[in-house]
Amino acid sequence: MPISGKVILVTGGTGSFGQKFTEIALKEYNPRSIRIFSRGEYLQDLMRQRFNEPEKLSFLIGDVRDRDRLYRAMNGVNIVVHAAALKQVPACEYNPIEAIKTNIEGAINVIDAAIDNGVEKAIAISTDKAVHPANLYGSTKLVMERLFIQANVYAQVRPSAFSCVRYGNVVGSRGSVVPLFLKQRETGRITITDERMTRFWITLEQGVRFVIQCIERMQGGEVFIPKIPSMRITDLAEALAPGCTRDVIGIRPGEKIHEILLTEEESAHTLEFDDYFVIEPESLARKPVFEGGRRLPPGFRYTSDSNTRWLTMEELKRMIGE
């Protein structure tokens, strides 16, 4: 069991990912304890009431920008799941220095604290927006990925291993188009930026379970990518708001028509498995070893428009509980 009996620290632990991770971990994996590290005392209190597991769950007020607090929080920790980030694209564009302080400098602090505290494994949550980034948020996540992968160089004389998980849109997450369409359909009109648009989709539970699997698989230096379905924005609109008038408002700054989870450059050093890809590190002397993976053909790209798996309207409705 990848996290059974382990002390786990989750940065940004009161967010959607942290809540679902805690729920599944406590219910199915019997960790020794989970430390929720986040900035907001109110959300921590709500989470404390929800789970009511004082022997397994502890709450630490802190910010990943605060290096000293992270050092104290990671004392005695076996596994770090780094989910803290500023994630809203417009907010990052308007507050670029704040995004850099949290998403990049915060990642550096997590890495340093993990190495110096002898953490066994640290895995960071990334996004498709880190691939060929078109906005500041994606750019900061690209740097975060590189920092985590190259952290294995600093950790060569220590037991710590660092890896990343990269996946697409989480169905129904804050800021996603799903809750927007559900709200707009009450008016009979919905807004679409571009009718050509396609997106990768994954549920929160699927994302959490994939991260837990990757904690077990990781050796240090990899980027894990799940194979997930795509959906056209027009099909999404039809599934969630049938009969509504569609207003095409044009693509927003920093937005892409299609999403990319794996580039042709990365595919040259990527292994394919039945339900996921593993990008192997190029510049690490100590490389992970995976058996059973298949090499990808030259020029392969994993994009939302060229995907071989497409989400049906009925599957989407089941995913969001409609």
C-alpha positions in Angstrom: 0.0 0.0 0.0 1.6 3.2 -1.1 0.7 5.5 1.8 -0.3 3.0 4.5 1.4 3.7 7.8 3.0 6.9 6.5 3.0 10.4 7.8 1.7 12.6 4.9 1.8 16.4 4.5 -0.5 18.0 1.9 0.2 21.6 1.0 -2.9 23.5 0.0 -4.7 20.7 1.9 -8.1 22.5 2.4 -8.6 22.8 -1.4 -10.7 20.5 -3.5 -7.8 18.1 -4.1 -6.7 18.0 -0.5 -10.2 17.3 0.8 -10.8 14.4 -1.6 -7.2 13.1 -1.0 -7.9 13.1 2.8 -11.3 11.4 2.3 -9.9 8.5 0.2 -6.7 8.1 2.2 -8.4 7.9 5.6 -11.1 5.6 4.2 -9.0 3.2 2.2 -5.3 3.4 3.0 -4.8 3.8 6.8 -2.0 6.4 6.9 -0.3 6.9 10.2 -1.4 10.6 10.0 -2.1 13.4 7.5 -1.0 17.0 8.1 -3.1 19.6 6.4 -0.9 22.6 5.6 -2.7 25.7 4.4 -3.3 29.4 5.0 -7.0 29.6 6.1 -8.1 28.8 9.6 -11.8 28.9 8.7 -11.4 26.2 6.0 -9.3 24.1 8.3 -12.0 24.3 10.9 -14.7 23.2 8.5 -12.4 20.3 7.4 -11.7 19.3 11.0 -15.5 19.2 11.7 -16.1 17.2 8.5 -13.6 14.4 9.1 -13.5 14.4 12.9 -10.3 12.3 13.0 -8.2 14.0 15.7 -5.8 11.0 16.0 -5.1 10.9 12.3 -5.6 14.5 11.1 -3.7 17.6 12.2 -3.9 21.1 10.8 -1.0 23.5 10.4 -1.5 27.2 9.5 1.2 28.2 7.1 2.1 29.4 3.6 4.5 27.7 1.2 6.1 31.1 0.9 7.2 30.7 4.6 10.3 28.6 4.5 10.8 28.3 8.2 7.2 27.1 8.8 7.6 24.4 6.1 10.7 23.1 7.8 8.9 22.7 11.0 5.8 21.2 9.4 7.8 18.6 7.5 9.6 17.3 10.6 9.0 13.5 10.7 7.0 13.5 7.4 7.4 10.5 5.0 5.4 11.8 2.0 4.6 15.3 0.7 1.8 16.0 -1.7 2.3 19.5 -3.1 -1.0 20.9 -4.2 -0.7 24.5 -3.0 -0.8 27.1 -5.8 -2.5 30.2 -7.1 -4.5 28.7 -9.9 -6.9 31.2 -11.4 -5.6 32.4 -14.7 -6.9 36.0 -14.5 -5.8 36.4 -10.9 -2.3 35.3 -11.9 -2.2 37.7 -14.8 -3.3 40.6 -12.6 -1.0 39.6 -9.7 2.1 38.1 -11.5 4.6 38.7 -8.7 2.2 37.0 -6.2 1.8 34.0 -8.5 5.6 33.7 -8.8 6.1 33.9 -5.0 3.6 31.1 -4.4 3.9 28.8 -7.4 7.7 29.1 -8.0 9.3 30.3 -4.8 6.9 28.2 -2.8 7.9 25.1 -4.7 11.6 25.9 -3.9 10.7 26.1 -0.2 8.9 22.8 -0.4 11.8 21.1 -2.1 14.4 22.4 0.4 12.3 21.5 3.4 11.7 18.0 2.0 15.3 17.3 1.3 16.6 18.7 4.6 13.9 16.8 6.6 14.6 13.5 4.9 11.2 13.2 3.3 11.0 9.9 1.3 8.8 11.1 -1.6 7.4 14.4 -2.7 5.0 14.6 -5.6 3.6 17.9 -7.1 0.3 18.4 -8.9 0.7 20.1 -12.3 -1.6 20.9 -15.2 -1.9 20.7 -19.0 -1.4 24.5 -18.9 2.3 23.9 -18.1 2.8 22.5 -21.6 3.6 25.2 -24.2 2.2 27.8 -21.7 0.1 30.6 -23.0 -0.4 32.4 -19.7 1.5 33.2 -16.5 -0.2 30.5 -14.5 1.0 27.9 -17.0 4.4 29.4 -17.0 4.8 29.2 -13.3 3.6 25.5 -13.3 6.2 24.7 -16.0 8.9 26.1 -13.8 7.5 24.3 -10.8 7.7 21.0 -12.8 11.3 21.6 -13.8 12.2 22.5 -10.2 10.7 19.3 -8.8 12.4 17.1 -11.5 15.8 18.7 -11.0 15.4 18.5 -7.2 16.5 14.9 -7.6 20.0 16.2 -8.4 20.2 17.9 -5.0 18.7 14.8 -3.3 21.2 12.3 -4.7 23.0 12.0 -1.4 19.7 12.0 0.5 16.8 9.5 0.4 14.3 12.0 -1.1 12.6 11.5 -4.5 10.7 14.1 -6.4 8.1 13.6 -9.2 5.1 15.4 -10.8 1.6 14.4 -11.9 0.2 16.4 -14.8 -3.5 16.2 -15.8 -6.3 18.2 -17.5 -9.5 19.9 -16.4 -11.1 18.6 -13.2 -14.9 18.3 -13.8 -16.8 20.8 -11.7 -13.8 22.3 -10.0 -13.8 26.0 -9.0 -13.4 28.2 -12.1 -14.2 25.5 -14.6 -16.8 25.8 -17.3 -19.1 23.2 -15.9 -20.5 25.2 -13.0 -20.6 28.2 -15.3 -22.8 26.4 -17.8 -25.0 25.1 -15.0 -25.6 28.6 -13.7 -26.0 30.2 -17.1 -28.6 27.7 -18.3 -31.1 29.2 -15.8 -31.1 32.3 -18.0 -31.5 30.3 -21.3 -28.2 31.7 -22.7 -24.7 30.4 -22.3 -21.3 31.8 -23.4 -18.8 29.9 -25.5 -15.4 31.4 -26.3 -14.8 29.3 -29.4 -16.9 26.5 -30.9 -13.7 24.6 -32.1 -12.5 24.2 -28.5 -11.7 20.7 -27.0 -10.7 19.9 -23.4 -9.3 16.9 -21.4 -11.6 15.9 -18.5 -11.0 14.0 -15.3 -13.0 13.8 -12.1 -11.5 14.9 -8.8 -11.6 11.3 -7.5 -9.9 10.0 -10.6 -7.2 12.6 -10.1 -6.6 11.7 -6.5 -6.5 8.0 -7.1 -4.0 8.5 -9.9 -1.8 10.6 -7.6 -1.9 7.8 -5.0 -0.9 5.3 -7.6 2.0 7.5 -8.7 3.3 7.8 -5.2 3.7 4.1 -5.2 5.2 4.0 -8.7 7.5 7.0 -8.5 11.3 6.6 -8.3 12.3 10.2 -8.8 12.4 12.5 -11.8 9.3 11.3 -13.7 6.2 13.2 -14.9 3.1 11.0 -14.8 0.2 11.7 -17.2 -3.1 9.8 -17.0 -4.9 8.8 -20.2 -8.2 10.6 -20.0 -11.0 11.4 -22.4 -11.6 14.6 -24.3 -14.8 16.5 -25.1 -15.8 19.2 -27.5 -17.1 22.4 -25.9 -20.1 22.2 -28.1 -21.0 18.7 -26.9 -20.4 19.9 -23.3 -22.8 22.7 -23.9 -25.4 20.4 -25.4 -25.1 18.0 -22.5 -25.4 20.6 -19.7 -27.6 23.2 -21.3 -29.7 21.7 -24.1 -31.8 24.2 -26.0 -30.0 27.2 -24.6 -28.9 30.0 -26.9 -25.1 30.1 -27.4 -23.3 33.4 -27.5 -19.8 33.0 -29.0 -17.7 35.7 -27.2 -14.2 35.0 -28.5 -11.2 33.3 -27.0 -9.9 34.9 -23.8 -6.3 36.1 -23.2 -4.1 33.1 -22.4 -6.6 30.5 -23.5 -6.0 27.7 -26.0 -8.3 26.1 -28.6 -6.9 22.7 -27.7 -5.0 21.4 -24.8 -1.7 19.5 -24.7 -0.6 17.0 -22.1 2.5 15.6 -23.9 4.6 17.3 -26.5 6.4 15.7 -29.4 9.7 16.7 -27.8 8.7 14.9 -24.5 7.4 11.9 -26.3 10.9 11.0 -27.4 11.7 10.1 -23.8 8.3 8.8 -22.7 7.0 5.4 -21.9 3.4 4.4 -22.6 1.4 2.1 -20.4 -2.2 1.0 -20.7 -3.7 3.9 -18.8 -0.9 6.4 -18.4 2.3 7.9 -19.7 5.6 8.4 -17.9 8.0 11.1 -19.1 11.5 10.1 -18.1 14.0 12.7 -17.0 16.6 13.7 -19.6 19.3 15.2 -17.5 19.4 13.1 -14.4 22.3 10.6 -13.9 20.0 8.4 -11.8 17.1 7.5 -14.1 14.0 5.6 -13.0 13.5 2.1 -14.4 10.0 1.0 -15.5 9.2 -2.4 -17.0 6.5 -3.1 -19.5 6.3 0.4 -21.0 6.2 1.0 -24.8 8.2 3.6 -26.7 6.1 6.2 -28.6 6.3 6.7 -32.4 8.3 9.8 -33.6 6.4 13.0 -33.5 3.7 11.7 -31.1 1.6 14.3 -29.3 -1.1 13.8 -26.7 -3.6 16.6 -27.3 -7.3 17.0 -26.6 -8.2 17.2 -30.3 -6.3 14.2 -31.4 -7.3 12.0 -28.5 -8.6 8.5 -29.2 -11.0 8.6 -26.2 -14.0 10.9 -26.3 -16.4 11.5 -23.5 -20.1 11.0 -24.3 -22.8 13.2 -23.0 -24.1 10.5 -20.8 -20.7 9.8 -19.3 -20.3 13.5 -18.6 -23.6 13.7 -16.9 -22.7 10.7 -14.7 -19.3 12.4 -13.8 -21.0 15.5 -12.5 -23.9 13.7 -10.9 -26.7 14.9 -13.1 
